[in-house]
């Protein structure tokens, strides 16, 4: 991406902008694009994102937002629609919940969303970022952040400084923006490991995402284009270590066994990754002219396709709140502006985090009453159409926290 030519050789220069975004991952890129498209002069401070082999399931509201931001057309052809979601109780035992199949058409949607490789999504976001005159991308990491009453000063690795009224911290779970703003966080680990890979298979997925609920966590196959799917396999720590050591062929056979050969024979189509399952939630989402988005604000297990979609709602909301303040002649980084952002995002983040945590823990427990309640809940969803449809609608587009971009409305 471009550097500002007049500043290229001025290591001590001060760059003044209205907003600065720290972090060039998908959440940071989305925030920078949304702010710039709202007419706010924005600096993106981050080296080019290296990407990974994982995928992102973009729910329908996220697709609407990316469409409004001019991003979706650049990655649409690389994405696979998620037309249905299948839940299978694979815990064994006598108390087995019914298999559930949720169809997007039941709530008037062609698909719940689309699954796309992270690298393709980042390429599309990066291309759009380069088209916006209000956005400057400085391919330097920010090393220090000094808060002040009227502005924040960020020091770049090459010695330059950026001064902004609002800083958006999109710099991940170990966010230095969060620490510099004086925002604490609580965190913890689960006794589980998540393994991810992209796979090819011999039977069609029919655009159905299938999630097996096992005693060690969810085992999920999400459609990709053609006869491919992305895998998220949550296993206990010991089994996760064993699976990580398997060769590609043995790992593919283990996936096939766990999937009960539903998609036929598998082959591993990408490098595998494994990481410990953890959670983290910031005590506040904003303070001292710093707003947190994505994993700087919240880390959730890769269950239910909520992680990036939460982060995209963060990005859309801070851009909307900042644009509102600017249009009213106010301060986009003021205490009042950040309080509105925190209020609008708090309930969505907490409710989704709690729901994911309860689902995960309900699979790990052998406490019969809790297992029974989980089974009853799934049975009710199976039998009661209005309840099932209400859950589906809330899952793809939360009514109480939906920013305008998620409805496809530009600023």
C-alpha positions, 0 to 999 in steps of 0.5 A: 500500500502507499506511503505519503511521499512527502513524509517518506524521508522525514523520520521525525515528522508529525502526521496529524489525522482525525483517526488512527487504526493500529493493526492490519488484520481483518478487523483493523482493515474493516475499521479503517475502511469504514472510518475513511468511507465515512469521510474521516481522515484516517491513518492505518498503522500496520505492516501488511497482514501475513494471513494464515490458512484459516477461514472466516464464516461471514454471517449475512450482516457481515456480508451486507457491511462488506458490500456497503464498504465496497469490499464484497465484490472483490472476494464474492467469487472465492466464497462458499454460501452456507445455506444450512447448518446441521447440528449432530449430538455425537456425545454418545450415551442414552441422553442423545439430542435430536439432529437439527438442520437449520435452513436459511430459507426458513428465515427468508435468506438465500444463505446464513452467510459465506465461508471465505479463506482469510487470505482472500478476505484480507486481499479484498480489504487491502485492495479497497483500502488502497482506493480511499483518498481519506485513508493513508496506510503506513506500513510500520508498527506502532511502538508507543502510545501517549494519551492526552486530553485533546489527542493521542500520539503514536510513535512508529518504528521508523521514528515518525509520530502520528497524532489523532483524536481517536485511536482504534486498537485492532492489535490483537489479544495482546493489545498494547493499545488496550494497555496504554489506555489503562484498560484491564482484561480478564482471561482464561483457558479451556482444557482444549485445543483447536485444530484447523485445516482445509480439506478436500472430500469425495462427497458434496457438502451441499453448502451445509455446515455440519457441527458434531457435538462431542465430549471434548467439544465441537467438530465442525466442517464448514463448506468452501468452494467445490468439494472442499471444507474448512475444519475446526476440531476442538479436542481435549489437550492430550488428544489435540497433541496426538492429532497434531503429531499425525501425518497428513494421511493419518490425520485425514483418516481421523477426520473421516472417522470423526465425521462418520464418513459423511463427506466420504474420503478426505485429503488435507489441502492446507497446513494444519494449525493448532492452538490452545482454546482461551477466552479474554474480555476487556473490562471496557471497550473504550477509554482515553481516546482509544476504542478497542475492536476485534481480539483487542476487545474480546477473544472467544473460542472458534465456535458458532462463527462469532469471532470475526463477526463480533469484531466486524460489528465493533468496527462498524459501530465505532465508525458510525459513532465517530461519524455521528459525532463529526457530523454534529461538530463534536469530538470523535474521540471524546469521553461521550463518543467512546461511552456511546460506543461502549454502551452499544457494544457491551451487551452484544459482546457479553451475551455472545461470549456467555453463550459460546462459553455455556455451549462449550462447557455443556459439552464437557460436563457429565453432570446429567441435569445440565446435559438433560437441559441441553437436550431439552433445549435442542428438542424445543428448537427441533419442534417449535418453529417460531423459536427456531426461527427467532434463534436463527435471526438473532444468530445472523443479525442481532436486533439490539446491537446492529449498526447501520453497515450491517443493514447494508446502509452506507454512512 
